[in-house]
């Protein structure tokens, strides 16, 4: 595959972070884009959250590639725990950078293919001016403009008229600049979803006897606690040799605790009013991810059903008065919500894409980068998802077939030794 499609020399990606497609579908320029391009619904990996979703949509890689599963994590799991020695080892911290240097992102991949790239993040009020300025100065035989704009969107109300007008004009300017032979994409990685109940899973774990609290201080007695919930879907076993006051022995006892939680939580935790299950499923980390950073993934991933989300206090490993808390009227959330409820979208139009296609199946967020690169006929390797084949015309796929070999799953001897040493240090083996 050559680096550049000779016919597609201009590309503009408008990233409307937090936008719901229904809020802009009726805008004439968006209607035109849908008519002449393809529409794909996107779904993030657990755990949902704006920062982790940003990495997924911009790298084409899952969190397992850079150890960034959630922005909130217990101190003992922080990449640099020694910086916070005075704090309790279970204290929850916010970390937005991941375990190491993030993988190459879309602008890096484009530049490596000899494209000139301009990337900007702007407020809605500056959106049109930014795109106008960038399209006037863009240069190079192959040029791509990427503009990210955080937009407040809510399914229960209409988009503010000024924001709608800005998006309409931004798409119009972009369409004129890319021309008929260029690529125009509008995407969102997430949208807020309504919450009907917040859940404090640690309260429920206390009721189950998994967590023991001191009767006088209400603080967690870690020497008698088997597991705990943190962040937006992390369930950690209090593992001996890994956690500061771990009590669960590795291997058999560890697996027994995990299996108990996997079976019990979805069945026993129910909405007090409707009696419906609150948790759709509890996953072992190995069921969702693999790779070098699996060692720092939570032991279990909790997937709440649509409409339920972890309470703000529970994300910080703090107990509430009860397991369930009612949200304020109309309250929404992104972090910790079921991925299908907060998923985003991709609208893409270019000669490579079939006109008027609406892909019936949801695609993972990590499919965005390979789909854009394949549409531009740019070489890509090491992606966690293939391009969304359904968006492309049959003639384009005939001339430019999708490479089924995405990445080499085998670790080198050095990588394998690194992983084994990390697991041994953590008490897994």
C-alpha positions in Angstrom: 0.0 0.0 0.0 1.4 3.3 -1.0 1.6 6.2 1.5 -0.8 8.6 -0.3 -3.8 8.1 -2.4 -3.1 10.2 -5.5 -6.7 11.4 -5.7 -7.2 12.4 -2.1 -4.8 15.1 -1.1 -6.9 17.1 1.4 -8.6 15.8 4.6 -10.4 17.6 7.4 -11.6 15.9 10.6 -14.0 17.8 12.8 -14.0 16.2 16.2 -17.0 17.3 18.2 -16.2 15.8 21.6 -19.3 15.0 23.6 -21.8 15.6 20.8 -24.9 13.5 20.2 -25.6 12.9 16.5 -29.3 13.5 16.9 -28.5 17.1 18.0 -27.0 17.9 14.6 -28.5 15.4 12.2 -31.1 18.0 10.9 -28.5 20.6 10.1 -28.4 21.0 6.3 -24.7 20.6 6.0 -24.7 17.5 8.2 -27.7 16.1 6.3 -25.7 16.5 3.1 -22.7 14.8 4.6 -24.8 11.9 5.7 -26.4 11.7 2.2 -23.1 11.6 0.4 -21.1 9.7 2.9 -21.3 6.9 5.5 -22.5 6.9 9.1 -21.0 4.7 11.8 -22.0 4.4 15.5 -19.0 4.0 17.8 -18.7 2.3 21.1 -15.8 2.6 23.6 -14.2 -0.2 25.6 -14.9 -0.4 29.3 -14.1 1.6 31.3 -15.9 4.7 29.8 -14.4 8.1 30.5 -13.4 11.1 28.3 -9.7 10.8 28.7 -9.5 7.0 28.0 -11.9 7.4 25.1 -9.7 10.2 23.7 -6.8 7.8 23.5 -8.9 5.1 21.9 -10.2 7.3 19.1 -6.9 8.9 18.4 -4.5 6.0 18.5 -6.5 3.0 17.2 -5.3 1.1 20.2 -6.9 -0.3 23.3 -6.0 0.8 26.8 -3.9 -2.3 27.2 -1.2 -0.8 25.0 -0.4 2.0 27.4 -1.8 0.9 30.7 -4.4 3.6 30.9 -7.7 2.0 31.9 -9.2 4.8 34.0 -8.2 8.3 35.2 -8.8 7.3 38.8 -6.7 4.6 40.4 -5.6 3.5 43.9 -2.2 4.9 45.0 -0.7 1.4 45.0 -1.4 1.1 41.3 -0.1 4.6 40.4 3.0 4.5 38.1 4.9 6.6 40.6 3.6 5.6 44.1 6.7 6.8 45.9 5.7 10.4 45.2 2.8 10.0 47.6 4.4 8.0 50.4 2.6 10.0 53.1 -0.8 8.9 51.8 -2.7 5.7 52.5 -1.8 3.1 49.8 -5.5 2.8 48.9 -6.1 6.5 48.5 -7.5 7.2 45.0 -5.6 9.5 42.7 -6.2 11.0 39.3 -3.8 10.1 36.6 -4.3 11.3 33.0 -1.1 10.3 31.3 -1.1 6.5 31.5 1.7 4.2 32.4 4.2 5.4 29.7 4.5 7.6 26.7 1.3 7.3 24.7 1.5 5.5 21.4 1.6 7.4 18.1 -1.6 9.3 17.5 -3.3 10.1 14.2 -1.3 13.3 13.5 1.9 11.3 14.0 0.8 8.6 11.7 -0.2 11.1 9.0 3.1 13.0 9.2 5.0 9.7 8.9 3.1 9.2 5.6 4.4 12.7 4.4 1.2 14.6 5.1 1.3 18.0 6.6 -1.0 18.1 9.7 -2.5 20.9 11.7 -4.2 19.9 15.0 -6.1 22.4 17.2 -8.4 22.3 20.2 -10.9 25.1 20.4 -14.1 26.3 22.1 -17.3 26.3 20.0 -17.2 30.1 19.8 -13.8 29.9 18.0 -14.6 26.9 15.8 -15.4 28.6 12.5 -12.6 31.1 12.7 -10.1 28.4 13.5 -11.1 26.3 10.5 -11.2 29.3 8.2 -7.7 30.3 9.3 -6.3 26.7 8.9 -7.8 26.1 5.5 -6.3 29.4 4.2 -2.7 28.5 5.4 -2.7 24.7 4.8 0.0 23.7 2.5 1.7 20.7 1.2 0.9 18.1 -1.4 -1.2 16.2 1.1 -2.7 18.2 4.0 -4.9 17.2 6.9 -6.6 19.5 9.4 -7.9 18.1 12.6 -10.0 20.4 14.9 -11.3 19.1 18.2 -14.1 21.1 19.9 -15.7 20.1 23.2 -19.4 20.6 22.8 -22.0 20.4 25.6 -24.7 18.1 24.3 -27.8 16.7 26.0 -30.4 14.3 24.5 -33.2 16.0 26.5 -32.8 19.4 25.0 -31.9 21.1 21.7 -28.4 22.3 21.0 -27.9 26.0 21.6 -28.6 27.9 18.4 -25.2 29.6 18.4 -23.4 26.3 18.7 -25.6 24.7 16.0 -24.8 27.7 13.6 -21.1 27.3 14.3 -21.1 23.6 13.5 -23.2 24.2 10.3 -20.7 26.9 9.1 -17.7 24.8 10.1 -18.9 21.8 8.0 -19.7 24.1 5.1 -16.2 25.7 5.1 -14.6 22.3 5.5 -16.6 20.8 2.6 -15.6 23.6 0.3 -11.9 23.2 1.2 -11.6 19.5 0.8 -13.6 19.5 -2.5 -15.1 16.5 -4.2 -11.8 14.5 -4.1 -11.0 15.2 -0.4 -12.0 13.6 2.8 -14.4 15.2 5.3 -15.1 13.5 8.6 -17.2 14.6 11.6 -16.9 12.5 14.7 -17.6 12.3 18.4 -16.1 9.8 20.8 -18.9 10.1 23.4 -22.2 11.6 24.4 -23.7 12.0 27.8 -26.4 9.6 29.0 -29.1 10.1 31.6 -28.6 8.5 35.0 -31.5 7.0 36.9 -29.5 5.8 39.9 -25.9 6.1 41.2 -24.5 3.0 42.7 -21.9 2.7 45.5 -20.6 -0.8 45.0 -18.4 -0.6 48.1 -21.5 -0.2 50.2 -22.8 -3.4 48.7 -19.5 -5.2 49.1 -19.7 -4.2 52.8 -23.2 -5.7 53.0 -21.9 -8.9 51.4 -19.0 -9.1 53.9 -16.4 -8.6 51.2 -15.4 -5.3 52.8 -15.2 -4.9 56.6 -15.5 -1.4 58.2 -14.4 -0.3 61.6 -17.6 0.2 63.7 -16.2 3.3 65.4 -14.6 5.2 62.5 -16.4 3.7 59.5 -13.0 3.3 57.9 -12.2 0.2 55.9 -10.4 -2.5 57.8 -8.1 -3.7 55.1 -6.8 -6.7 57.0 -10.3 -8.2 56.7 -11.4 -6.9 53.3 -11.1 -9.1 50.2 -11.9 -6.6 47.3 -12.8 -3.0 46.6 -14.2 -0.8 43.9 -12.4 2.2 42.5 -13.0 4.7 39.7 -15.5 4.0 36.9 -15.6 0.2 36.8 -12.5 -1.1 38.5 -12.8 -4.0 40.9 -9.6 -4.9 42.7 -8.9 -8.0 44.7 -7.0 -7.1 47.9 -4.1 -9.2 46.9 -1.3 -10.3 49.3 2.1 -9.2 48.1 0.7 -6.6 45.8 -1.7 -4.4 47.7 -0.4 -2.5 50.8 -2.5 -4.6 53.2 -3.4 -7.5 51.0 -4.9 -10.6 52.4 -6.0 -12.7 49.5 -3.4 -15.3 48.5 -2.4 -15.5 44.8 -3.6 -18.2 42.4 -6.3 -20.4 43.9 -7.7 -18.0 46.5 -7.4 -15.1 44.1 -9.4 -16.9 41.5 -12.0 -18.0 44.1 -12.6 -14.4 45.1 -12.8 -13.3 41.5 -15.3 -16.1 40.6 -17.4 -15.3 43.6 -17.7 -11.6 42.6 -18.4 -12.5 38.9 -21.3 -14.8 39.9 -22.7 -12.8 42.8 -22.7 -9.2 41.8 -24.9 -9.3 38.7 -27.5 -11.5 40.5 -27.6 -10.0 43.9 -27.3 -6.2 43.3 -30.8 -5.1 42.2 -32.6 -1.8 41.8 -34.7 -1.4 45.1 -37.7 0.0 43.2 -37.8 -2.2 40.0 -35.9 -5.3 41.2 -33.9 -5.3 37.9 -30.3 -6.2 37.8 -27.9 -3.2 38.0 -24.8 -4.9 36.7 -24.8 -6.4 33.3 -21.6 -8.4 33.7 -18.3 -8.6 35.6 -15.4 -9.4 33.4 -12.0 -10.8 34.2 -9.4 -8.5 32.8 -8.1 -11.3 30.5 -11.5 -11.5 28.8 -11.2 -7.9 27.6 -7.5 -7.2 27.2 -4.1 -8.7 26.5 -0.6 -7.3 26.1 2.3 -5.8 27.9 0.2 -3.7 30.3 -2.3 -6.4 31.4 -0.5 -6.6 34.7 -1.7 -3.1 35.7 -5.3 -3.6 34.6 -7.9 -4.0 37.4 -8.6 -7.6 38.3 -12.2 -7.3 37.3 -14.2 -4.9 35.1 -17.7 -4.0 36.3 -20.1 -3.2 33.4 -23.2 -1.4 34.7 -26.4 -1.6 32.8 -27.6 1.5 30.9 -29.0 4.1 33.3 -26.7 3.2 36.2 -23.3 4.7 37.1 -20.9 4.6 40.0 -21.6 7.3 42.5 -19.0 10.1 42.7 -18.0 9.0 46.3 -17.6 5.4 45.3 -15.2 6.3 42.5 -12.9 7.6 45.3 -13.3 4.5 47.4 -15.6 6.3 49.9 -18.8 4.9 51.3 -22.3 6.5 51.1 -25.2 6.1 53.5 -26.6 3.5 51.2 -25.9 1.6 48.0 -28.1 3.7 45.8 -28.3 7.4 45.3 -30.8 9.4 43.2 -29.3 11.9 40.7 -30.6 15.4 40.3 -33.3 16.0 37.7 -31.9 15.5 34.2 -28.4 14.6 35.4 -26.2 12.9 32.9 -22.8 11.2 32.9 -20.2 9.7 30.6 -17.7 8.1 32.9 -18.8 4.6 34.2 -21.9 4.5 32.0 -22.6 1.4 29.7 -20.5 1.9 26.6 -23.6 1.5 24.3 -25.3 4.5 26.0 -22.4 6.9 25.6 -21.1 5.9 22.3 -20.2 8.4 19.6 -20.4 8.5 15.8 -18.3 8.9 12.7 -19.6 10.6 9.5 -17.2 10.3 6.6 -17.4 11.3 3.0 -14.7 10.8 0.4 -14.6 9.1 -3.0 -13.5 5.9 -1.3 -16.7 5.7 0.7 -20.1 4.5 -0.5 -22.7 7.2 -0.5 -25.6 7.1 2.0 -24.4 4.1 3.9 -25.5 3.6 7.5 -23.5 0.8 9.1 -25.9 -1.4 11.1 -23.4 -2.7 13.6 -21.6 -0.5 16.1 -17.8 -0.2 15.6 -15.2 0.1 18.4 -13.7 3.6 18.9 -10.3 2.1 18.0 -11.7 1.6 14.4 -11.7 5.3 13.7 -7.9 5.7 13.0 -7.6 2.6 10.7 -10.8 3.6 8.8 -9.5 7.2 8.2 -6.1 5.9 7.2 -7.5 3.3 4.8 -9.8 5.9 3.2 -6.7 8.0 2.5 -4.8 5.0 1.3 -2.2 5.4 4.0 -0.2 2.4 5.3 -1.1 1.4 8.9 0.1 -1.4 11.1 -0.4 -2.5 14.7 -4.1 -1.4 15.0 -6.4 -3.1 17.4 -9.3 -3.0 14.9 -9.6 -3.3 11.2 -11.1 -0.4 9.2 -14.9 -0.5 9.1 -15.2 -2.3 5.8 -18.9 -1.5 5.4 -18.3 2.2 4.7 -16.2 1.6 1.6 -17.4 1.2 -1.9 -16.9 -2.3 -3.4 -14.8 -0.9 -6.1 -12.4 0.8 -3.6 -12.1 -2.4 -1.6 -11.3 -4.3 -4.8 -8.5 -1.9 -5.6 -7.4 -1.4 -2.0 -8.3 -4.5 0.0 -8.1 -4.3 3.8 -5.1 -6.0 5.3 -6.4 -8.7 7.6 -3.0 -8.9 9.4 -3.3 -6.1 11.9 -0.4 -6.9 14.3 1.9 -9.6 15.5 0.3 -10.9 18.7 3.5 -12.7 19.8 5.8 -11.0 22.3 9.5 -10.8 21.8 11.7 -12.7 24.3 12.6 -9.4 26.0 8.9 -8.3 26.2 7.9 -11.7 27.5 10.6 -11.6 30.2 9.5 -8.1 31.2 5.9 -9.2 31.6 6.9 -12.3 33.6 9.1 -10.2 36.0 6.3 -7.7 36.6 3.8 -10.5 37.3 6.2 -12.1 39.7 6.8 -8.8 41.5 3.1 -8.4 41.9 2.6 -11.9 43.4 0.8 -13.5 40.4 3.4 -16.1 39.8 
